């Protein structure tokens, strides 16, 4: 049974990648369930452990958002949603980003106020196998164990996010990076308390919170701009996506096309492309040539299945016309 993203049928390779991404997200959720349980079991009064526990709990949001977004985006377009359900990916991306920003800001306030007040977090002992054990050792052990899986999960997701052009998956890979950084920071904070540096715990919590806030703001900016139909960018928002330029150059290479410009809208995992073409002569404009040009554009990449060709006398300003902003030139 084939897999669809809206009206786009994934090829065997893309279907395999998507299935692997889904399996990775379910694995992430299972590991997070164990991690959160362990962290809250040994949390004690440590600010760093508190920040780490909340950060781990927040880590459920990106994989759940990805799974829900992919499921909804798979629905076919209909009269109520003529463009399909692709925006569900963007909405999921925004939800995950808002959660990160909110919690990062709260943790900075909570940890910062504790540091300014000079609060000394006590870490007691527990009875374990008849021996009195400093709770800090258990905290460090839990952080060391739970900090390893995110390293491998994040690297695997980053590669899949690039191949699928899925920004929620990229945000989740980013969250995995924050997870292992949190574990490392918590170990330093707890160890600092053991060595007599009471402020190390709150300082580590602040470091963790700042990392969460930074990731949240970066993802929020990307999610909002995508929903506002900014120029389609790469999966990591590092720059304009090259497919817009490729479509434009392909159309300009056709012998009956005098000039061409494109508007590319990122719909989460696929692109909606409006390609404007200026024919050399009006008699060159036939239905067969327009259909062939559209098929040629879609063959450039699997993400271009939702492409329309629009014959015009002159290009709109934003696609290379006489205006000051040229999306097509930026794409190149």
C-alpha positions in Angstrom: 0.0 0.0 0.0 1.5 3.3 -1.1 2.0 6.3 1.2 0.6 9.8 0.3 1.3 13.3 1.5 -1.8 15.1 0.3 -1.9 14.5 -3.5 1.8 13.5 -3.5 2.5 9.8 -3.7 5.9 9.0 -2.1 8.3 6.9 -4.0 9.7 3.7 -2.4 12.8 5.5 -1.1 10.9 8.4 0.5 8.3 6.0 1.9 11.1 4.0 3.6 12.6 7.2 5.0 9.3 8.4 6.4 8.6 5.0 8.0 12.0 5.1 9.6 11.3 8.6 11.0 8.0 7.4 12.5 9.8 4.4 14.1 12.5 6.7 15.5 9.8 9.0 17.0 8.0 6.1 18.7 11.4 4.9 20.1 12.1 8.5 21.3 8.7 8.5 23.2 9.5 5.2 24.8 13.0 6.3 25.9 11.5 9.6 27.2 9.0 7.8 29.4 11.8 5.9 31.1 14.0 9.0 31.3 11.3 11.3 32.9 10.4 8.6 35.4 14.1 8.2 36.5 14.7 11.9 36.7 11.7 12.7 38.8 12.5 9.7 41.1 15.9 11.2 42.1 15.2 14.9 41.6 15.4 16.0 45.2 15.8 19.8 45.7 18.3 20.4 42.8 17.3 23.2 40.5 19.4 21.7 37.7 17.5 18.3 38.1 14.2 20.2 38.1 15.1 22.0 34.9 16.3 18.7 33.4 13.1 16.9 34.4 10.9 19.7 32.9 13.0 19.8 29.8 12.7 16.0 29.4 8.9 16.3 29.9 8.8 19.0 27.2 10.7 16.7 24.8 7.5 14.7 24.3 6.0 17.5 22.3 8.1 17.5 19.1 7.8 13.7 18.4 4.0 13.8 19.2 3.6 16.9 17.0 5.5 15.1 14.2 3.4 11.9 14.4 0.1 13.9 14.5 1.3 16.3 11.7 2.4 13.5 9.4 -0.9 11.6 9.9 -3.1 14.7 9.2 -0.9 15.8 6.3 -1.5 12.5 4.6 -5.2 13.3 4.0 -6.1 14.1 0.4 -7.3 17.6 -0.6 -11.1 18.2 -0.7 -13.6 21.0 -1.3 -13.1 22.3 2.3 -9.3 22.1 2.2 -8.4 22.5 -1.5 -4.7 22.8 -0.7 -4.7 19.7 1.4 -3.7 19.4 5.1 0.0 20.2 4.7 -0.2 23.1 7.1 -0.6 20.7 9.9 3.2 20.3 9.9 3.6 24.0 10.2 1.1 24.2 13.0 2.8 21.3 14.9 6.1 23.1 14.4 4.7 26.3 16.0 3.1 24.4 18.9 6.4 22.8 19.7 8.3 26.1 19.5 5.8 28.0 21.8 6.1 25.3 24.4 9.9 25.6 24.3 9.9 29.4 24.6 7.4 29.4 27.5 9.3 26.8 29.5 12.7 28.4 28.8 11.5 31.7 30.0 9.9 30.2 33.1 13.1 28.3 34.0 15.3 31.3 33.6 13.1 33.3 36.0 12.9 30.4 38.5 16.6 29.6 38.5 17.7 33.2 38.3 15.6 34.3 41.3 17.0 31.3 43.3 20.5 32.3 42.4 19.9 36.0 43.4 18.4 35.0 46.7 21.3 32.7 47.5 19.3 29.6 48.0 21.4 26.6 49.0 19.7 23.5 47.6 20.2 20.6 50.0 20.9 17.1 48.5 20.4 14.5 51.2 21.1 10.8 51.4 19.0 7.6 50.9 19.2 4.1 52.2 20.2 1.8 49.4 20.9 -1.9 50.0 21.5 -1.1 53.7 24.0 1.7 52.9 23.6 5.4 53.2 24.2 6.9 49.7 24.5 10.6 48.7 21.5 11.3 46.4 23.8 13.3 44.2 25.5 10.1 43.0 22.2 8.7 41.8 21.4 12.0 40.1 24.7 11.9 38.2 24.2 8.3 37.3 20.7 8.9 35.9 21.9 11.9 33.9 24.8 9.9 32.5 22.6 7.0 31.4 19.8 9.1 30.0 22.1 11.6 28.2 23.4 9.0 25.8 20.3 8.0 23.7 19.6 11.6 22.5 23.0 11.9 20.9 22.3 9.0 18.5 18.6 9.8 18.1 19.4 13.4 17.2 22.0 12.6 14.6 19.7 10.0 12.9 16.7 12.4 12.9 18.8 15.3 11.5 19.7 13.2 8.4 16.1 12.1 7.9 14.8 15.7 8.3 17.1 16.9 5.5 15.8 14.1 3.2 12.2 14.6 4.0 12.4 18.4 4.3 10.4 18.1 7.6 11.0 21.0 10.0 9.2 19.4 12.9 11.6 16.5 12.7 14.5 19.0 12.6 13.1 20.7 15.7 13.0 17.4 17.4 16.6 16.6 16.5 17.4 20.1 17.9 15.5 19.1 21.1 17.6 15.9 21.4 20.8 18.1 21.3 19.3 20.1 24.1 18.6 16.9 26.0 22.2 15.7 26.1 23.5 19.2 26.8 21.0 19.3 29.7 22.3 16.0 31.1 25.9 17.3 30.9 25.0 20.6 32.6 23.1 18.8 35.3 26.0 16.6 36.1 28.2 19.6 36.5 25.7 21.4 38.7 25.1 18.4 41.0 28.8 17.7 41.2 29.4 21.4 42.1 27.1 21.1 45.1 29.0 18.1 46.2 32.2 20.1 46.1 30.7 22.9 48.1 29.8 25.3 45.2 26.1 25.9 46.1 25.7 28.3 43.1 26.8 25.7 40.5 23.3 24.1 40.6 21.4 27.3 39.8 24.1 28.3 37.3 23.7 24.9 35.5 19.9 25.3 35.5 20.3 28.8 33.9 22.5 27.3 31.2 19.9 24.7 30.4 17.1 27.2 30.4 19.0 29.5 28.1 19.6 26.6 25.7 15.9 25.8 25.7 14.8 29.4 25.1 17.3 29.9 22.3 16.1 26.7 20.5 12.5 27.8 21.1 12.9 31.3 19.6 14.8 29.9 16.6 12.1 27.4 15.9 9.3 29.9 16.5 10.7 32.3 14.0 10.9 29.6 11.4 7.4 28.3 12.1 5.8 31.8 12.0 7.6 32.9 8.8 6.6 29.6 7.0 3.0 30.1 8.0 3.2 33.7 6.6 4.3 32.2 3.2 7.8 33.6 3.2 10.3 32.4 0.6 10.7 28.6 0.9 13.8 27.8 2.8 15.9 24.8 3.5 14.8 22.4 6.3 17.1 24.2 8.8 16.0 27.7 7.7 19.6 28.3 6.8 18.8 29.9 3.4 16.4 30.0 0.4 15.6 26.5 -0.9 17.3 25.9 -4.3 14.3 24.2 -6.0 12.7 27.6 -6.8 15.7 28.5 -8.9 15.8 25.1 -10.5 12.1 25.4 -11.6 12.8 28.9 -13.0 15.9 27.8 -15.0 14.1 24.7 -16.3 11.2 26.8 -17.7 13.6 29.4 -19.2 15.3 26.5 -21.0 12.1 25.7 -23.0 12.3 27.0 -26.5 8.8 28.5 -26.4 9.3 30.4 -23.1 10.6 33.9 -23.2 10.9 34.4 -19.5 9.8 32.7 -16.3 9.4 33.4 -12.6 8.2 31.4 -9.6 6.5 31.8 -6.2 7.3 28.8 -4.0 5.2 28.2 -0.8 6.6 25.8 1.8 3.6 23.8 3.0 5.5 21.7 5.6 6.9 18.8 3.7 6.0 19.6 0.1 6.0 22.9 -1.9 3.2 24.6 -3.7 4.7 26.3 -6.8 3.1 29.0 -9.0 5.2 29.3 -12.1 4.6 32.3 -14.3 5.7 32.0 -18.0 5.9 34.6 -20.7 5.6 32.9 -24.1 7.8 34.1 -26.9 4.8 34.2 -29.3 1.1 33.9 -28.4 0.7 31.1 -31.0 3.3 29.0 -29.0 1.0 28.8 -26.1 -0.8 25.4 -26.4 -2.3 23.2 -23.8 0.1 20.4 -24.6 3.1 22.6 -24.0 1.8 23.9 -20.7 1.0 20.3 -19.5 4.5 19.1 -20.6 6.1 22.1 -18.8 4.2 21.2 -15.6 5.2 17.6 -15.8 8.8 18.6 -16.3 8.7 20.8 -13.2 7.3 18.0 -11.1 9.9 15.6 -12.4 12.6 17.8 -10.9 11.8 16.7 -7.3 9.2 14.7 -5.5 8.3 17.8 -3.4 7.0 19.7 -6.5 3.8 17.7 -7.3 1.6 20.7 -6.5 2.8 22.9 -9.4 0.7 25.2 -11.6 1.8 26.9 -14.8 0.4 30.4 -15.4 0.9 32.1 -18.8 1.2 35.9 -18.4 2.2 38.9 -20.6 4.8 40.1 -18.0 6.1 38.6 -14.8 4.7 39.8 -11.4 7.1 42.0 -9.5 7.9 39.5 -6.8 8.9 36.8 -9.3 11.3 38.8 -11.4 9.2 41.6 -12.9 10.0 45.2 -12.7 9.5 45.5 -8.9 12.3 45.8 -6.3 11.8 42.3 -4.7 12.6 39.2 -6.7 11.9 35.9 -5.0 13.2 34.0 -8.0 16.5 35.7 -7.9 16.9 35.0 -4.2 16.1 31.3 -4.8 18.9 31.1 -7.2 
